[in-house]
Amino acid sequence: RAERTEVLSEDLLQIERRLDAVRSVCHLAQKRLIGCLQGQHGTEPDRRHKKLPLTALAQNMQEGSIQLSDETLLGKMLDTCGDAENKLAMELSQHEVQIEREVIDPLCLLTETEIPNIQKQRKQLAKLVLDWDSARGRYNQAHKTSGTNFQVHPSKVESLKEEMDEAGNKVEQCKDQLAADMYSFVSREGDYARCFVTLLEAQADYHRKALAVIEKVLPEIQAHQDKWTEKPAFGTPLEEHLKRSGREIAVPIEACVMMLLETGMREEGLFRIAAGASKLKKLKAALDCSTSQLDEFYSDPHAVAGALKSYLRELPEPLMTYSLYEEWTQAANIQDQDKKLQELWRICNRLPEHYRVNFRYLIKFLAKLAQNSDVNKMTPSNIAIVLGPNLLWAKNEGSLAEMAAATSVHVVAVIEPIIQHADWFFPGDEDFNVSGAFVAVPAVNSNHLSHTGNDFECGTLERKRPLSMTVMEGDLLKKE
């Protein structure tokens, strides 16, 4: 029959109602936390470390490094990164063992042992209360009938009273024990809550150690990256490319100019006639990879010219710079030619050094190209029209139509006079073979011809690709 007597006080009943909720919440948190672990639950740090996915990644990286050789950039990166990932895996395994010991195990003890024990005692108390109620009912019934029914022996009534008292004592003892455990549970709630503080502290400590591992290795791995000079030139800031390669003239500019000097100076419509898209893409990729051969491209000057235009256009900042854009456009509007030339000369000298040197190099070449305009049809005006948009543009461009209009009005008016008066703007001869990567040699039957300066028509150039940027350091940068 149902329990009729409630022996617990109201505060104990409130505690009882919280037990199930606490157990459910903590059990779910414990389960989800175990799900976050990457290692095998319950294993030692070393064994756990071996089974971590991060460890497998580290091993794979280091094996890949051996396969590729640490003489390559990718090999160096894989080796350094693999070692760092292995250290991170070790930190992770130690962190997970700490989480199990200081968070998961206490929560498991709470949900699997302590609360169930209290609930078990509560059920035992309920049973004892039922027994007590039953014994008391029998005693009361016997006591009530003993006055009218003389067949009920007084000893039986006494026996029932003793049974009732004994049941009451058991209830009292169980209730006291249960109350003690319940109050203990409440008093220790701070300890249980502390588990979650410990969780965050352990995570913070793990992330600090992991960050220390990464911060220690980052400068090393970045140094590998910075030392490796085989990097794309297209789309890279001019200063960065020059610094990285230890050059004065950008690789694509010098390579294209040297190839065009040999095979493109008399090519009609140079820079105006578009090259095949696949050929142009291949040449750009070859120029980005400085270890590649360029011999095959000598026969296609339009592709070489297209690559030079693309390089100039893809610079994050135009060769004539954003900062001087307004000054260039204002100079273009000057009507008096002498004043205009003086202003353009002044602005040329205000270009940052790296930009000025490369701009001079390019203008001297374009002036040389214009000398053959009777054959190639590329006058200073035509050159300015096709190359102008690749040398100067506004930082915030509008539509293509607006850009074209602005180009036709301003840029051509700036570039054309500079090409026309290249020797006045930039006095002196220009040694186009700046890096020494292209060596002029006499033609087979022209032993008496001199090949100095820019007289490339006297013979043929040895079709020698630009030296790898990797070896263009130290003494190799000096002209022979």
C-alpha positions in Angstrom: 0.0 0.0 0.0 1.1 3.6 -0.5 3.2 5.5 2.0 1.0 7.6 4.1 3.4 9.3 6.5 5.9 11.8 5.4 8.9 11.8 7.7 11.2 14.2 5.8 11.2 17.9 6.5 10.5 20.4 3.7 14.2 21.3 3.1 15.0 17.6 2.7 12.2 17.2 0.3 13.6 20.1 -1.8 17.0 18.4 -1.8 15.4 15.2 -2.9 13.7 16.9 -5.8 17.1 18.4 -7.0 18.9 15.0 -6.9 17.4 13.7 -10.1 18.0 17.0 -11.9 21.6 17.3 -10.7 22.3 13.7 -11.7 20.8 14.1 -15.1 22.6 17.4 -15.9 26.0 16.2 -14.6 25.7 12.9 -16.4 25.0 14.6 -19.7 27.9 17.0 -19.2 30.2 14.1 -18.4 29.0 12.2 -21.5 29.5 15.2 -23.8 32.9 15.9 -22.3 34.0 12.3 -23.0 32.8 12.8 -26.5 35.2 15.8 -26.9 38.2 13.7 -26.1 40.3 12.6 -29.0 42.2 9.9 -27.2 40.9 6.6 -25.9 39.1 7.1 -22.7 40.9 5.7 -19.7 44.3 5.1 -21.2 47.7 6.3 -20.0 49.2 9.5 -21.6 51.8 7.6 -23.7 49.4 5.1 -25.1 46.8 7.8 -25.6 49.4 10.0 -27.4 50.1 7.2 -29.9 46.4 6.9 -30.8 45.7 10.6 -31.3 44.8 11.7 -34.8 47.2 14.6 -34.3 50.0 12.1 -33.8 49.2 10.3 -37.0 49.2 13.7 -38.8 52.7 14.5 -37.3 54.1 11.1 -38.4 52.7 11.5 -41.9 54.3 15.0 -42.2 57.7 13.8 -41.0 57.6 10.8 -43.3 56.6 13.1 -46.1 59.6 15.3 -45.2 62.0 12.4 -45.5 60.4 11.5 -48.9 60.7 15.0 -50.3 64.0 15.8 -48.7 64.6 18.7 -46.3 66.5 20.5 -49.1 63.1 21.6 -50.5 60.9 24.2 -49.0 58.0 21.8 -48.7 60.3 19.2 -47.1 61.5 21.7 -44.5 58.0 22.9 -43.8 56.7 19.3 -43.3 59.6 18.4 -41.0 59.2 21.5 -38.8 55.4 21.5 -38.8 55.4 17.7 -38.1 57.6 18.2 -35.0 55.3 20.9 -33.8 52.2 18.8 -34.3 53.8 16.0 -32.4 54.4 18.3 -29.4 50.9 19.5 -29.6 49.7 15.9 -29.6 51.7 15.3 -26.4 50.2 18.4 -24.7 46.8 17.2 -25.8 47.2 13.7 -24.4 48.4 15.1 -21.0 45.5 17.6 -21.0 42.9 14.8 -21.6 44.4 12.7 -18.8 44.1 15.7 -16.5 40.5 16.3 -17.6 39.6 12.7 -16.9 41.2 12.7 -13.5 40.0 16.1 -12.2 36.7 16.6 -14.0 35.2 13.5 -15.5 36.0 11.1 -12.7 34.5 13.3 -9.9 31.3 13.8 -12.1 31.2 10.1 -12.6 31.5 9.5 -8.9 28.7 12.0 -8.3 26.3 10.6 -10.9 27.1 6.9 -10.6 27.7 6.5 -6.9 26.9 9.3 -4.5 23.5 10.4 -5.8 22.4 6.8 -6.5 23.3 5.9 -2.9 21.2 8.7 -1.6 18.3 7.7 -3.8 18.7 4.1 -2.7 18.5 5.1 1.0 15.4 7.2 0.1 13.7 4.1 -1.3 14.8 2.1 1.8 13.3 4.8 4.0 10.0 4.7 2.1 9.9 0.9 2.6 10.6 1.3 6.4 7.9 4.0 6.6 5.4 1.6 5.0 6.4 -1.1 7.5 6.1 1.4 10.4 2.7 2.6 9.2 1.5 -1.0 8.9 2.8 -1.9 12.4 1.2 1.1 13.9 -2.1 0.3 12.1 -2.1 -3.2 13.5 -1.3 -1.9 17.0 -4.0 0.8 16.9 -6.5 -1.7 15.7 -5.6 -4.2 18.5 -5.5 -1.5 21.1 -8.9 -0.2 20.0 -10.6 -3.7 20.1 -8.9 -4.8 23.3 -11.5 -2.9 25.4 -14.5 -4.6 23.9 -13.1 -7.9 22.7 -11.7 -9.8 25.7 -10.3 -12.4 23.3 -7.5 -10.1 22.5 -4.8 -10.9 24.9 -2.9 -8.0 26.5 0.5 -9.6 25.6 -0.4 -9.5 21.9 -1.1 -5.8 22.2 2.2 -5.3 23.9 3.9 -7.3 21.2 2.4 -5.2 18.5 3.5 -2.1 20.3 7.1 -3.3 20.4 6.9 -4.2 16.7 5.6 -0.6 16.1 8.3 0.9 18.2 11.0 -1.1 16.5 9.8 -0.1 13.1 9.7 3.5 14.2 13.3 3.3 15.4 14.4 1.9 12.0 12.6 4.7 10.3 14.3 7.2 12.5 17.8 5.7 12.0 17.4 5.6 8.2 16.0 9.1 8.2 18.9 10.4 10.2 21.4 8.7 7.8 19.6 10.0 4.8 19.3 13.5 6.1 23.1 13.4 6.9 23.9 12.3 3.3 21.5 14.9 1.8 22.9 17.7 3.8 26.4 16.5 2.9 25.4 16.5 -0.7 24.3 20.1 -0.4 27.4 21.2 1.5 29.6 19.6 -1.2 27.8 21.2 -4.2 30.6 23.8 -4.3 33.1 20.9 -4.8 31.0 19.5 -7.7 30.7 23.0 -9.2 34.4 23.4 -8.9 34.8 20.6 -11.5 33.7 23.1 -14.2 36.1 25.7 -13.0 38.8 23.1 -13.1 37.7 22.2 -16.7 38.2 25.8 -17.9 41.4 26.2 -16.0 42.8 23.0 -17.5 41.7 24.1 -21.0 43.3 27.5 -20.5 46.6 25.9 -19.3 46.5 23.5 -22.3 45.9 26.3 -24.8 48.7 28.4 -23.2 51.1 25.4 -23.6 49.9 24.7 -27.1 50.3 28.4 -28.0 53.8 28.4 -26.6 54.7 25.4 -28.9 53.3 27.2 -31.9 54.8 30.6 -31.1 58.2 28.9 -30.7 58.1 27.2 -34.0 56.4 30.0 -36.0 59.6 32.2 -36.4 61.5 29.1 -37.5 59.0 28.1 -40.1 58.5 31.7 -41.2 62.3 32.0 -41.6 62.2 28.9 -44.0 59.5 30.6 -45.9 61.3 34.0 -46.1 64.6 32.4 -47.1 63.0 30.5 -49.9 63.2 32.9 -52.8 61.4 30.8 -55.4 58.1 32.6 -55.0 55.7 34.0 -57.6 56.5 37.4 -58.9 53.1 38.1 -60.5 50.8 39.9 -58.2 53.5 40.4 -55.6 54.4 43.9 -54.4 57.4 45.2 -56.2 59.5 46.0 -53.1 58.8 42.5 -51.6 59.8 40.7 -54.9 63.0 42.7 -55.2 64.0 42.3 -51.6 63.3 38.6 -51.7 65.2 38.0 -54.9 68.0 40.4 -54.2 67.4 42.1 -57.5 67.3 45.6 -58.8 65.0 44.9 -61.8 62.0 42.6 -61.4 62.4 39.2 -62.9 59.4 39.4 -65.4 60.5 42.8 -66.6 64.1 41.9 -67.2 63.3 38.5 -68.7 60.7 39.8 -71.1 62.8 42.8 -72.1 65.8 40.6 -72.8 63.7 38.2 -75.0 62.0 41.0 -76.8 65.4 42.7 -77.5 66.5 39.6 -79.3 63.4 38.6 -81.3 60.7 41.2 -80.9 62.0 44.6 -81.8 60.9 44.4 -85.4 57.6 42.6 -84.7 54.7 44.6 -86.0 52.0 45.5 -83.5 54.1 44.4 -80.4 52.1 44.9 -77.2 49.0 45.5 -79.4 48.4 42.1 -80.8 47.1 39.6 -78.2 48.9 36.3 -77.7 47.3 32.9 -77.3 45.8 32.6 -73.9 47.3 29.2 -73.1 50.8 30.3 -74.3 50.6 33.4 -72.2 49.5 31.5 -69.1 52.3 29.1 -69.6 54.9 31.9 -69.9 53.6 33.6 -66.8 53.8 30.4 -64.8 57.4 29.8 -66.2 58.4 33.3 -65.1 56.9 32.7 -61.6 59.0 29.5 -61.4 62.5 30.9 -61.9 64.0 27.4 -62.3 62.1 26.9 -65.6 63.5 27.2 -69.1 62.3 30.1 -71.2 63.9 29.1 -74.5 60.7 28.1 -76.2 59.2 31.5 -75.8 61.7 33.4 -77.8 59.8 32.5 -80.9 56.6 34.1 -79.7 57.3 37.8 -79.0 53.6 38.6 -78.7 53.3 36.2 -75.7 56.4 37.8 -74.1 54.9 41.2 -74.6 51.6 40.0 -73.2 53.4 38.6 -70.1 55.1 41.9 -69.5 51.8 43.8 -69.7 50.2 41.3 -67.3 53.0 41.6 -64.8 52.7 45.4 -64.8 48.9 45.3 -64.5 48.9 42.7 -61.7 51.2 44.7 -59.5 49.3 45.6 -56.3 50.4 49.2 -56.9 51.1 50.5 -60.4 54.7 51.2 -61.4 54.0 54.9 -61.4 52.4 54.6 -57.9 49.0 55.6 -56.5 50.5 58.4 -54.4 51.6 60.3 -57.5 48.5 59.6 -59.5 47.0 63.1 -59.1 50.3 64.8 -59.9 50.7 62.7 -63.1 47.1 63.6 -64.2 47.6 67.3 -63.5 50.9 67.3 -65.4 49.1 65.7 -68.4 46.8 68.8 -68.6 49.6 71.3 -68.9 49.5 72.9 -72.3 53.0 74.4 -72.5 55.2 71.5 -73.6 58.4 72.8 -71.8 56.6 73.3 -68.5 54.9 69.9 -69.0 58.2 68.1 -69.5 59.8 69.9 -66.5 56.8 68.8 -64.3 57.0 65.2 -65.6 60.7 65.2 -64.9 60.1 66.4 -61.4 57.5 63.7 -60.7 59.7 61.0 -62.2 62.4 61.9 -59.6 59.8 61.7 -56.8 59.1 58.0 -57.5 60.3 55.7 -54.8 63.7 54.3 -55.6 62.6 50.8 -56.5 59.8 52.1 -58.7 62.0 54.7 -60.3 64.7 52.2 -61.3 62.3 49.8 -62.9 60.4 52.6 -64.6 63.6 54.0 -66.1 64.6 50.5 -67.3 61.2 50.0 -68.9 61.1 53.5 -70.5 64.6 53.1 -72.0 63.5 49.8 -73.6 60.2 51.3 -74.9 62.2 54.2 -76.4 64.5 51.6 -78.1 61.4 49.8 -79.4 60.0 53.1 -80.8 63.2 53.6 -82.8 62.0 50.7 -85.0 58.5 52.1 -85.4 58.8 52.3 -89.2 58.9 48.5 -89.1 56.9 47.5 -85.9 54.4 50.4 -86.2 54.8 51.1 -82.5 55.3 54.8 -82.2 55.6 56.4 -78.7 51.9 57.3 -79.0 50.9 53.7 -79.9 53.0 52.3 -77.1 51.5 54.8 -74.6 48.0 53.8 -75.7 48.5 50.0 -75.2 50.8 50.1 -72.2 49.5 53.2 -70.4 46.7 51.4 -68.5 49.3 48.9 -67.2 51.5 51.6 -65.8 49.1 54.0 -64.1 45.6 53.7 -62.8 43.5 55.2 -60.1 43.3 53.4 -56.8 39.5 53.4 -56.9 38.6 52.6 -60.5 35.2 53.1 -62.0 33.8 51.2 -64.9 35.9 49.9 -67.8 34.6 52.7 -70.0 35.5 55.4 -67.4 38.9 53.8 -67.0 39.5 53.8 -70.8 38.4 57.4 -71.1 40.7 58.5 -68.3 43.5 56.5 -69.8 43.1 58.1 -73.2 43.1 61.6 -71.8 45.7 61.4 -69.1 48.0 58.4 -69.2 48.8 58.7 -72.9 49.6 62.3 -72.4 52.1 61.3 -69.7 53.7 58.2 -71.1 54.2 59.4 -74.7 56.5 62.4 -74.0 58.5 60.4 -71.5 59.2 57.8 -74.2 59.9 60.5 -76.8 62.4 62.2 -74.5 63.7 59.0 -72.6 67.3 60.1 -72.8 66.5 63.5 -71.3 64.4 62.0 -68.5 66.9 59.3 -67.9 70.4 60.2 -69.2 73.0 57.6 -70.0 72.9 54.2 -71.6 70.9 51.4 -70.0 72.5 48.0 -69.5 69.4 45.8 -70.0 71.3 42.7 -68.9 71.3 43.9 -65.3 71.5 40.5 -63.6 74.0 39.0 -66.0 71.5 36.1 -66.6 71.5 36.8 -70.4 74.9 36.8 -72.0 75.5 38.4 -75.4 77.7 36.3 -77.6 79.0 36.9 -81.2 77.2 35.3 -84.1 79.1 32.3 -85.6 80.5 34.2 -88.6 80.9 37.6 -86.9 84.1 37.2 -84.9 85.0 40.9 -85.4 81.8 42.4 -84.3 81.7 44.1 -80.9 78.9 43.3 -78.5 78.9 45.9 -75.9 76.2 48.1 -74.4 72.9 47.7 -76.1 74.0 46.7 -79.6 72.0 43.5 -79.7 71.6 43.5 -83.5 75.3 42.8 -84.1 74.9 39.1 -83.2 72.6 36.8 -81.3 72.0 36.4 -77.7 72.7 33.2 -76.1 69.2 32.0 -75.1 69.9 31.7 -71.5 67.0 31.7 -69.0 67.2 34.1 -66.0 69.2 32.5 -63.2 67.1 30.9 -60.5 66.4 33.5 -57.9 67.6 30.9 -55.4 71.2 31.2 -56.6 71.1 35.0 -57.3 72.7 35.9 -53.9 76.0 37.2 -52.8 78.7 37.3 -55.5 76.4 35.9 -58.1 74.5 39.2 -58.1 77.6 41.1 -59.2 78.1 41.6 -62.9 80.8 39.6 -64.5 
